[in-house]
Amino acid sequence: MDADVIVIGAGLAGLQCARHLTRAGLTVRVLEASDDIGGRVRTDLVDGFRCDRGFQLLNPAYPAVKRDVDVRALHLQSFGRGVAVRDAAGLTVLADPTRHPSRAVATLRSPYVRPAQLKAAAAWAAAALGPVKRLLAAPDTTFAASLDAAGLEGPLRTLLERFITGVVLEDEGTTSATFVRLLVRAFALGTPGVPAQGMSALPAQLAAGLSRPVELRRRATSVSPIGGGWGVQADDGVLLTAPAVVVAADPVSAARLTGSPAPAMKGCVTWWFAVDEPPSDLDFLHLDATRTGPVVNAAVMSNAAPSYAPAGRHLVQATTLLRGEGPSEAEVRAHAGAILGADPASWEVVTVHRVERALPVQAPPVTVRQPVHLGDGLYVTGDHRDTASIQGALVSGRRAARAVVRRLRPAG
Ligand SMILES: Cc1cc2nc3c(=O)[nH]c(=O)nc-3n(C[C@H](O)[C@H](O)[C@H](O)COP(=O)(O)OP(=O)(O)OC[C@H]3O[C@@H](n4cnc5c(N)ncnc54)[C@H](O)[C@@H]3O)c2cc1C
C-alpha cells in the first residue's frame, strides 16, 4: 500500500483531515486536482492587490476556528462591527455601539431601529444566541418563514435579508433558518476579517501540519475496492492504494467519486476594482436596502484590510449572485458606485471571480452532522457534510480524521 490514508482534495476539509491524521501518526497522501491548495479559499495576487476568489471573511468565533486555527498568526484585519446601508435617504451606518461608540446615536435614530422591529428581531435571534443543542433540536423551516413567524417586517427585515443574501448566496429566503441562525450566532460572537496575506493564508496554515507536500495537479478519477483496501486512479495514470480513502473533493466531484447524489450549488461573482481615492473611509460592509441593482454587498476592502492594496491605492469589492450570465460590468460598476457613494467611472477592474459552485444549498431541515463513513474504509468530508461554511469544512475534516483513526488505530 502507498500510504495509510489517501485524501482526495486539498480544500479546508481535506487539509484539516490530513493534518489530524498526520498528528495521529498515520502516513497520508493528499491529491489535489488544481494547481494549488485551498479549494474555494484561494487568493490571487494581481498587481499588488490581494483578491480572494470570491469575497469571503474568516470569523474567528467559529468554534472550529477557535479550536484548530492559530488566528493570531494570520494577522486578521477585521471589518467594522456593523453595516453601512444605502437607502432612499442616503447612507446610514448601523454599528455595534460597544465597538463604535461614536456611532451609537446615529444607529439608534435610524429607521432600522424601531421598538416593534427590535422586539421581533430579538425574538428571532433568541434561538440563535441560546444553546446550540437547543437550536439544532428545534424544528427547522426556511429563513423567510422564520422571519414571518417572528413578525419581523419593515426596514430591519429588509436589512437582515440583504445581509444574509450575501452570506448564503440566495435572495428568496429558502435557506434553512437553523443554518442562518448558526451564522448569525457566529457574527454576534466574533468580528470577521481577512488575513494579512489573504484568505489563502488559512489553508496554508493547515497545510503546514502535513508531513509531505500535497500532490498538485493530480486529479482522482475513480475510487474502487482493491486487495482489502482502496485504489485511487489518478488522471496521470498513477494508481495509489491505501486501507482508507477520504474523499474531500468539492460537493459535486465528491458525489461523482462516491456515487452519491450531488447537492445543488449556488454561485456568485465578485468584481475587484482598483481605485486611487477610496469612495469612503468606512471599513463596514455596504448593503443596498433599495435593491435597485445586482450587487448584494460592496466594501472598500483596503479600509478594513490595508494589506489588500499596494501603497497609495485602494481596493473595492462588489459581489452579485450568479444567475445565468450574471450582470454586465456596467451594471455592477454603476450599482457599486451608487452603494458606496462614488463615481465609479475611473475604477479599474483588477480581476473578476465567477464562482459557479460557491456553496451547497442548505434547505431545511438542515442536518449538521451527516455520516462521513460510507463503509469499509471509504470516507467523505467537506462543507456539504456539515454546514456550508469554513466552520462546516473544518469540523467535517476533523470528524472524518477521527473516524479513520478509530478504524486504523482502534487501540489508539
Ligand atoms: C465566494 C465564496 C464566499 C464564501 N464566503 C464564506 C464566508 O464568508 N464564510 C464562510 O464561513 N464560508 C464561506 N464560503 C464557504 C467556504 O469557503 C467553503 O464552505 C469551504 O471552503 C469548503 O471547503 P471544502 O474543503 O469542503 O471544499 P473545497 O474548498 O471545494 O475543496 C475541495 C478540493 O478538492 C479538489 N478536488 C475536486 N475534485 C478532485 C479530484 N477528483 N481529485 C483531486 N482533487 C479534487 C478541489 O480542487 C478543491 O481544492 C465561501 C465560499 C465561496 C466560494
PDBQT file of the ligand as one rigid body, heavy atoms in Angstrom, charges set to zero:
ROOT
HETATM    1  C1  LIG A 501     -17.149  33.051  -2.946  1.00  0.00    +0.000 C 
HETATM    2  C2  LIG A 501     -17.269  32.301  -1.657  1.00  0.00    +0.000 A 
HETATM    3  C3  LIG A 501     -17.514  33.000  -0.489  1.00  0.00    +0.000 A 
HETATM    4  C4  LIG A 501     -17.595  32.325   0.711  1.00  0.00    +0.000 A 
HETATM    5  N1  LIG A 501     -17.741  33.041   1.855  1.00  0.00    +0.000 NA
HETATM    6  C5  LIG A 501     -17.647  32.412   3.034  1.00  0.00    +0.000 A 
HETATM    7  C6  LIG A 501     -17.611  33.156   4.245  1.00  0.00    +0.000 A 
HETATM    8  O1  LIG A 501     -17.573  34.389   4.238  1.00  0.00    +0.000 OA
HETATM    9  N2  LIG A 501     -17.594  32.456   5.415  1.00  0.00    +0.000 N 
HETATM   10  C7  LIG A 501     -17.581  31.099   5.452  1.00  0.00    +0.000 A 
HETATM   11  O2  LIG A 501     -17.571  30.522   6.539  1.00  0.00    +0.000 OA
HETATM   12  N3  LIG A 501     -17.588  30.362   4.322  1.00  0.00    +0.000 NA
HETATM   13  C8  LIG A 501     -17.604  30.984   3.124  1.00  0.00    +0.000 A 
HETATM   14  N4  LIG A 501     -17.568  30.260   1.972  1.00  0.00    +0.000 N 
HETATM   15  C9  LIG A 501     -17.636  28.799   2.048  1.00  0.00    +0.000 C 
HETATM   16  C10 LIG A 501     -16.284  28.115   2.340  1.00  0.00    +0.000 C 
HETATM   17  O3  LIG A 501     -15.256  28.726   1.607  1.00  0.00    +0.000 OA
HETATM   18  C11 LIG A 501     -16.422  26.656   1.933  1.00  0.00    +0.000 C 
HETATM   19  O4  LIG A 501     -17.508  26.105   2.664  1.00  0.00    +0.000 OA
HETATM   20  C12 LIG A 501     -15.184  25.824   2.226  1.00  0.00    +0.000 C 
HETATM   21  O5  LIG A 501     -14.025  26.433   1.745  1.00  0.00    +0.000 OA
HETATM   22  C13 LIG A 501     -15.347  24.450   1.584  1.00  0.00    +0.000 C 
HETATM   23  O6  LIG A 501     -14.182  23.675   1.791  1.00  0.00    +0.000 OA
HETATM   24  P1  LIG A 501     -14.154  22.157   1.340  1.00  0.00    +0.000 P 
HETATM   25  O7  LIG A 501     -12.813  21.633   1.722  1.00  0.00    +0.000 OA
HETATM   26  O8  LIG A 501     -15.340  21.448   1.869  1.00  0.00    +0.000 OA
HETATM   27  O9  LIG A 501     -14.332  22.145  -0.250  1.00  0.00    +0.000 OA
HETATM   28  P2  LIG A 501     -13.452  22.789  -1.415  1.00  0.00    +0.000 P 
HETATM   29  O10 LIG A 501     -12.907  24.082  -0.975  1.00  0.00    +0.000 OA
HETATM   30  O11 LIG A 501     -14.334  22.796  -2.614  1.00  0.00    +0.000 OA
HETATM   31  O12 LIG A 501     -12.236  21.816  -1.626  1.00  0.00    +0.000 OA
HETATM   32  C14 LIG A 501     -12.294  20.673  -2.449  1.00  0.00    +0.000 C 
HETATM   33  C15 LIG A 501     -10.943  20.460  -3.102  1.00  0.00    +0.000 C 
HETATM   34  O13 LIG A 501     -10.963  19.231  -3.799  1.00  0.00    +0.000 OA
HETATM   35  C16 LIG A 501     -10.327  19.387  -5.048  1.00  0.00    +0.000 C 
HETATM   36  N5  LIG A 501     -10.816  18.343  -5.959  1.00  0.00    +0.000 N 
HETATM   37  C17 LIG A 501     -12.045  18.258  -6.536  1.00  0.00    +0.000 A 
HETATM   38  N6  LIG A 501     -12.143  17.121  -7.260  1.00  0.00    +0.000 NA
HETATM   39  C18 LIG A 501     -10.948  16.489  -7.121  1.00  0.00    +0.000 A 
HETATM   40  C19 LIG A 501     -10.440  15.265  -7.645  1.00  0.00    +0.000 A 
HETATM   41  N7  LIG A 501     -11.183  14.466  -8.437  1.00  0.00    +0.000 N 
HETATM   42  N8  LIG A 501      -9.158  14.896  -7.341  1.00  0.00    +0.000 NA
HETATM   43  C20 LIG A 501      -8.386  15.696  -6.535  1.00  0.00    +0.000 A 
HETATM   44  N9  LIG A 501      -8.832  16.874  -6.016  1.00  0.00    +0.000 NA
HETATM   45  C21 LIG A 501     -10.105  17.253  -6.293  1.00  0.00    +0.000 A 
HETATM   46  C22 LIG A 501     -10.710  20.798  -5.464  1.00  0.00    +0.000 C 
HETATM   47  O14 LIG A 501      -9.829  21.303  -6.453  1.00  0.00    +0.000 OA
HETATM   48  C23 LIG A 501     -10.603  21.530  -4.130  1.00  0.00    +0.000 C 
HETATM   49  O15 LIG A 501      -9.301  22.018  -3.902  1.00  0.00    +0.000 OA
HETATM   50  C24 LIG A 501     -17.474  30.908   0.746  1.00  0.00    +0.000 A 
HETATM   51  C25 LIG A 501     -17.242  30.201  -0.425  1.00  0.00    +0.000 A 
HETATM   52  C26 LIG A 501     -17.107  30.900  -1.617  1.00  0.00    +0.000 A 
HETATM   53  C27 LIG A 501     -16.772  30.132  -2.855  1.00  0.00    +0.000 C 
ENDROOT
TORSDOF 0
